[in-house]
Amino acid sequence: MKKILLGLIAVIVIAVGGFFGFDLYAQRRVTREVETAFEQVRATGAKASHGKIAFDVKSRTLTIADIASETGAQSPVSVKIASLTMTGLGQTDAARVSADKLEFSDVEIGVAGPSPTIASLTYKAPRITVKDYSAPAGLPQLPASSSIVELYRFAFAQLAHINASSVSVPTLTGPMIFSAVVHAGDGASGEFAYSGLAIENMKDGKIASSKTDKVAFTVNQQAAGTPIKMTGDLANIVATDIDVGAMAAIFDPAKANDDREYRIQGHVSAGPYVISATPGINLRIDGMTVDDVRINPSRMQLPALLAMIPPPGSPPPSAAQTRDLLEKFAGIYLGAGIGNAEMHGLSLETPEAPLKLASMRFNFENGKIGELTVEGLDASAAKGTLKVGRFALKSFDVAKSVRLTAQFAGQKPTPEQALALLPLIEGVEFKGLVWPYKNTDKLVKVDVFSLDWGQFVGSIPSRLHLTAKVATPLDAAIPGQDALIAAGIDRMAVDADLGAVWTEASRSFALEPVKFDMAGLVKASAKVSLGNVPREAFSANAAEAMGAAAQIEASAIELTVHDLGVIDLAIAQYARSQNVGRDAARSAILASIKAQGDAIGGQQSRCHRPHHRHRPVHRDARTDAGRQADAARQSAGAAADAAAQDRSAVGAGAIPDRGLDGAVTWTPPLPVLTGRGLG
């Protein structure tokens, strides 16, 4: 808003000072030149008037009282200045006018309908001081309308040609009235107030620094007949390395084909930021920073986008119009870049429950969030407190998500189309996630949950990695968990590390690592390698994917399982359920496994065994299982004694007296299995 104000003020300054030569000192000459400048303003269809004009030849000081101007547009812009004093007037060259100091008193700028949501807006500044001022001597073309886009374009364009060592505005207020489209009730209004606004070193369209001590606002509205008041203030706003010319390019239709990247701001910091609203809502943010803000006018196409937005009261847009609008809207994201944005120290108080957030940060490039991280989330609720040590969203494509939304406008997406949303995100991560378990004082804890994917074939990822470490209370009301609780285990901890990747050049697919650890029960790891995996296996079309899966061949499968007590637990549970002793339970389980082995062996003996070099994995799994079961039965007696001495031997489907501990290595076409039995 301060930039709009300065740009509009520049019109008045240039109009009254633009045609002075260095030798124009006489009162009559000065008066004639001022009248000429005002006449040019009136020639555009606008109103322009002034009061007394005084000029001091010795100090080259011009004073003009009661300046008033109003555009002739349907939504007019009015400017009132009680007094303008220009000290040390001169002309550095034929094209520019200069002054040692400009002083404005009681400036008021009114705008009718600057946006669909605001019916009227008025800026008021009791005093504005500009030092070491210089600007073009010509009179600029006033804005054709009072639209907010046109005002911004005009203001930035004028500011880009003004030089000044400093600009100070002690206070600036802006009362406004909201339009009916806001649905904020009759008489909904608001006001903002700047204090301590200062700009340093404005030259050649660049501003070295800008500082505002505080911006306060008040909004009064109604909801269901109940008055609602919101107040807020933002303190210590500091911006450096500002490019006003680049800002003007955003709003300039002539820059629609400009594919250059403009850096519009170097660093911005602000805070604290405090908002209060009825009933009982209070928000505070300790600080915010934004670094390296860039834009690309040809990608953003902001004027074209705003031209497509229907005015208030228009009928709802058609599906085709919505798609076109969203396509343009996606360009806003494609044309914007942010090196880093960060917020820290957020606290929210509501009648329901408080919320705290230590920090949030992200960067933005080519329509994508590189990584969005949230740290130190603490949210209270009736059932307990949710805590998140860290949450990270990896590479979210905002522009593409808007474009996909445009494609789905007016129609329900097919499952294949819905899968296209998957490549928009490359992964998520949680650390230190804690929440209460049901209505108890027990907690579910997620030390880490990290899932990332990529290397997409169409909309299906061919690379995936999952890491998880989770601990949760057990619940006797859930079938199967009562046995663990009866055995003295009231909490389950799971540690998993799973990875999968497909290599297109070699047509190979590998599952590695595959690690799974249920603390106190069982630990397992595996390596799986598959060959001849075609690209079509990752098709979003189920029929095509199933057809391609028939070509897959097994290369190597290795499974290692370590018993950490699950077998003893299973035997004890069987003994309790059957009301028998542990030895009887062990014998019954052994008999059941041997019976299953005999059944598998019988099936294997009746199966035709293929003799070609490579076999599909689903076919080998049945025949090898029978052979492995035979080998296990033959070595059961010897294995029992060895199991009592060493629990780290190799086996599959075996249950020693004190647990299972073994490994299976499978390499087609001749699988090899060594195992232990149950004594």
C-alpha positions, -999 to 999 in steps of 0.1 A, spaced: 0 0 0 29 24 8 42 19 -27 8 28 -43 7 59 -21 41 71 -31 34 64 -68 2 85 -67 19 113 -49 46 112 -76 19 123 -101 13 155 -82 50 162 -76 58 157 -113 28 177 -124 37 208 -104 75 205 -108 80 189 -141 81 219 -164 103 242 -143 136 253 -158 164 264 -136 157 300 -144 119 300 -136 120 321 -104 94 348 -110 61 344 -92 41 349 -124 61 324 -144 58 298 -117 21 303 -114 16 300 -151 36 267 -152 16 253 -123 -16 262 -141 -4 245 -172 4 213 -154 -30 212 -138 -47 219 -171 -29 189 -186 -44 168 -158 -79 181 -166 -74 174 -203 -74 137 -195 -110 140 -182 -99 143 -145 -107 171 -121 -78 191 -108 -77 223 -87 -54 241 -63 -54 271 -39 -27 297 -33 7 294 -50 37 310 -34 73 310 -46 105 323 -29 131 331 -54 161 332 -30 155 297 -16 138 284 -47 109 272 -25 74 266 -40 43 262 -19 9 251 -33 -21 249 -10 -53 229 -13 -45 205 -41 -74 183 -52 -77 159 -81 -102 132 -91 -100 108 -121 -129 106 -145 -131 68 -144 -163 49 -134 -145 41 -101 -127 73 -94 -95 79 -75 -93 112 -56 -63 129 -42 -63 158 -17 -32 175 -3 -36 204 21 -1 218 13 29 209 -8 63 226 -2 92 220 -26 125 234 -13 157 239 -34 140 234 -68 163 228 -97 168 209 -129 197 185 -132 191 182 -170 164 189 -195 146 157 -187 146 157 -149 134 180 -121 149 179 -86 143 193 -52 163 192 -19 132 184 0 95 178 -5 70 181 23 34 171 20 8 178 47 -26 161 52 -25 138 22 -57 119 15 -61 94 -14 -95 78 -19 -102 47 -41 -136 35 -50 -140 -3 -55 -103 -12 -58 -112 -49 -56 -143 -70 -56 -142 -73 -18 -136 -37 -10 -162 -10 -17 -140 19 -8 -105 26 6 -89 58 18 -53 65 26 -45 93 50 -10 106 59 -6 138 80 30 143 68 53 129 42 89 141 37 111 133 7 148 143 6 171 147 -24 143 141 -48 146 139 -86 121 125 -112 112 129 -149 101 164 -159 73 151 -180 37 145 -169 29 108 -166 -2 92 -181 -27 87 -153 -42 52 -147 -71 44 -170 -91 29 -141 -92 25 -104 -87 -13 -104 -61 -25 -79 -40 -40 -107 -39 -7 -126 -31 12 -95 -2 -11 -86 11 -9 -122 10 29 -122 25 32 -87 54 9 -94 61 24 -128 64 59 -113 85 48 -84 109 31 -107 118 66 -121 121 84 -88 153 90 -69 155 100 -33 179 96 -4 150 91 20 112 90 24 96 92 58 59 88 67 54 89 105 18 76 102 -4 63 75 -40 51 80 -65 35 57 -102 31 66 -121 8 43 -156 -6 37 -162 -41 26 -185 -49 -3 -215 -72 -2 -196 -101 -18 -177 -106 14 -209 -116 32 -196 -100 64 -228 -83 73 -242 -48 70 -216 -21 76 -186 -44 77 -155 -22 78 -119 -21 87 -89 1 91 -51 -3 90 -25 20 103 13 22 95 37 39 119 74 47 114 75 41 77 110 49 62 126 42 29 164 47 23 183 52 -9 158 50 -37 176 51 -71 172 38 -106 142 17 -97 160 1 -67 154 6 -29 182 -2 -6 160 -7 25 125 -1 38 114 -2 74 81 0 92 78 1 129 43 -14 131 12 -21 110 -20 -24 130 -55 -34 116 -90 -37 129 -119 -55 111 -156 -53 122 -181 -77 107 -211 -99 116 -218 -136 115 -254 -148 119 -262 -114 135 -233 -116 160 -207 -89 159 -172 -101 154 -141 -80 159 -106 -88 148 -75 -68 156 -38 -74 148 -5 -58 145 28 -67 128 60 -51 141 95 -45 129 90 -50 91 124 -47 73 130 -53 36 163 -49 17 174 -49 -19 140 -41 -34 136 -38 -72 105 -16 -79 110 -20 -117 107 -58 -114 75 -53 -94 61 -32 -121 68 -59 -147 43 -82 -129 14 -59 -137 25 -47 -171 7 -64 -201 36 -53 -223 58 -78 -203 36 -108 -212 64 -123 -234 93 -113 -211 108 -147 -201 135 -132 -180 137 -138 -142 136 -107 -120 148 -106 -84 122 -83 -67 134 -86 -31 165 -98 -12 155 -102 24 124 -95 44 119 -99 81 90 -91 104 76 -99 139 61 -103 162 27 -107 146 -3 -107 169 -40 -113 160 -70 -114 183 -105 -122 174 -138 -128 192 -147 -151 208 -114 -160 225 -90 -165 196 -55 -153 199 -26 -159 175 10 -149 179 40 -155 155 74 -144 170 90 -138 136 90 -144 99 117 -142 72 116 -144 34 148 -145 12 155 -142 -25 121 -135 -41 120 -138 -79 93 -136 -106 90 -144 -143 64 -122 -160 58 -144 -191 50 -174 -168 29 -155 -143 7 -137 -168 -10 -119 -140 -29 -93 -160 -44 -120 -182 -54 -140 -152 -71 -111 -135 -90 -103 -167 -105 -138 -167 -119 -135 -132 -157 -128 -135 -170 -97 -117 -192 -100 -86 -228 -112 -94 -218 -131 -125 -232 -166 -130 -209 -195 -120 -183 -203 -146 -187 -234 -168 -164 -264 -165 -144 -252 -195 -140 -217 -181 -129 -231 -147 -103 -252 -165 -90 -222 -183 -89 -201 -152 -70 -228 -132 -45 -232 -161 -37 -195 -158 -36 -197 -120 -10 -225 -123 13 -200 -141 14 -178 -110 33 -206 -92 55 -214 -122 65 -177 -124 74 -173 -87 105 -183 -68 115 -181 -31 149 -190 -19 137 -196 17 107 -187 38 105 -193 75 82 -187 104 90 -194 140 73 -193 174 36 -197 165 11 -200 193 -27 -202 189 -52 -200 217 -88 -210 211 -118 -218 234 -113 -255 224 -76 -261 229 -42 -243 224 -17 -251 197 21 -243 194 45 -246 166 82 -241 169 90 -234 132 79 -239 96 101 -233 65 100 -240 28 116 -230 -5 98 -226 -38 112 -230 -74 96 -236 -108 62 -242 -93 74 -267 -67 80 -267 -30 114 -282 -26 108 -292 10 82 -281 35 92 -287 71 72 -283 103 90 -287 137 78 -287 173 41 -290 168 22 -294 201 -16 -295 199 -39 -302 229 -72 -319 227 -98 -334 250 -82 -368 247 -46 -357 252 -18 -339 233 -5 -345 198 32 -338 194 52 -338 162 90 -333 165 93 -329 127 72 -333 96 86 -329 61 68 -329 28 93 -336 1 90 -318 -33 54 -309 -37 45 -298 -73 20 -270 -66 16 -258 -103 10 -293 -116 -16 -300 -89 -35 -270 -100 -33 -281 -136 -46 -316 -127 -74 -300 -108 -82 -281 -139 -84 -314 -159 -108 -329 -134 -131 -298 -134 -167 -309 -140 -159 -346 -141 -150 -374 -117 -114 -387 -124 -108 -423 -133 -86 -444 -110 -58 -441 -136 -62 -403 -136 -62 -402 -98 -29 -420 -98 -14 -390 -117 -15 -372 -83 11 -395 -69 41 -380 -87 32 -346 -73 49 -355 -40 83 -373 -36 79 -383 0 69 -376 36 87 -379 69 76 -379 106 99 -378 136 90 -377 172 52 -382 166 33 -389 198 -5 -391 204 -27 -407 231 -41 -442 225 -79 -440 226 -91 -427 260 -61 -439 280 -30 -423 294 -9 -446 272 9 -432 241 15 -442 205 50 -432 196 65 -429 161 103 -423 164 106 -421 127 84 -427 97 100 -419 63 85 -428 30 99 -416 -3 95 -426 -39 105 -416 -73 118 -427 -107 83 -428 -121 71 -449 -150 41 -430 -160 23 -424 -126 38 -454 -109 70 -451 -89 98 -477 -96 118 -467 -66 106 -467 -30 121 -467 5 103 -470 38 118 -466 72 96 -469 103 101 -472 140 68 -474 159 57 -484 194 21 -488 204 2 -501 234 -16 -534 231 -53 -537 236 -70 -568 251 -102 -558 232 -85 -565 199 -85 -602 189 -50 -617 190 -35 -591 212 -49 -606 244 -24 -635 241 5 -611 241 -9 -592 271 -14 -625 290 23 -632 283 33 -600 300 37 -579 268 17 -547 270 35 -528 242 45 -536 207 76 -520 191 82 -524 154 113 -514 135 112 -517 97 135 -508 68 122 -516 33 136 -507 -1 127 -514 -37 142 -502 -70 138 -511 -107 167 -506 -131 154 -502 -167 187 -509 -184 191 -543 -169 153 -550 -165 161 -560 -129 141 -554 -97 155 -556 -63 140 -556 -28 168 -545 -6 170 -538 22 141 -557 37 144 -557 75 117 -562 101 121 -563 139 93 -568 164 111 -562 197 111 -592 219 95 -615 194 110 -619 160 136 -604 137 137 -610 99 156 -598 69 154 -606 32 169 -599 -2 149 -605 -34 162 -600 -69 139 -604 -100 150 -604 -136 133 -597 -169 110 -570 -154 95 -551 -183 85 -514 -182 49 -524 -187 49 -541 -152 45 -505 -138 15 -497 -160 -15 -480 -143 -36 -503 -164 -42 -535 -143 -46 -558 -172 -14 -546 -189 6 -548 -156 -7 -584 -150 3 -595 -185 38 -581 -181 42 -597 -146 41 -632 -163 74 -624 -179 92 -619 -145 119 -644 -135 134 -650 -101 171 -643 -97 178 -648 -60 157 -648 -28 173 -649 6 154 -650 39 168 -648 74 146 -651 105 157 -649 141 134 -660 169 135 -635 198 108 -654 218 78 -656 195 80 -695 194 80 -698 232 51 -674 233 32 -694 207 38 -727 225 27 -712 258 -5 -697 242 -13 -731 226 -8 -749 259 -32 -724 277 -58 -726 250 -58 -765 248 -52 -769 286 -22 -791 281 15 -789 292 42 -772 273 58 -805 261 24 -817 248 19 -784 231 53 -785 215 46 -821 202 13 -811 188 27 -781 169 55 -804 155 30 -829 143 10 -802 126 40 -789 108 51 -824 97 16 -831 84 18 -799 64 52 -808 51 39 -843 40 10 -826 22 33 -802 4 57 -831 -5 28 -850 -19 18 -821 -41 54 -817 -53 56 -854 -63 26 -850 -85 37 -818 -101 55 -817 -135 89 -801 -130 99 -778 -159 134 -782 -173 140 -749 -190 167 -725 -177 144 -698 -163 111 -703 -144 85 -678 -132 88 -671 -95 52 -681 -87 57 -716 -102 90 -724 -85 76 -714 -51 54 -745 -49 78 -771 -61 107 -759 -40 86 -758 -9 80 -795 -11 116 -803 -16 126 -781 13 100 -797 36 115 -832 27 150 -820 36 137 -805 68 121 -838 79 151 -859 71 174 -837 93 149 -830 121 165 -855 145 201 -841 142 189 -806 141 172 -808 175 205 -815 194 223 -787 175 195 -763 182 199 -767 219 236 -755 216 234 -729 189 203 -708 179 220 -691 150 220 -719 124 202 -720 91 167 -732 86 132 -727 72 99 -735 88 117 -751 117 107 -747 154 135 -756 179 128 -761 216 138 -725 223 128 -708 191 135 -704 154 168 -691 140 177 -698 104 181 -687 69 169 -698 34 188 -690 3 170 -696 -30 187 -692 -64 168 -708 -93 169 -732 -110 185 -753 -82 174 -741 -48 195 -751 -18 181 -754 17 196 -765 49 174 -767 80 167 -778 115 137 -797 129 120 -798 162 130 -823 188 
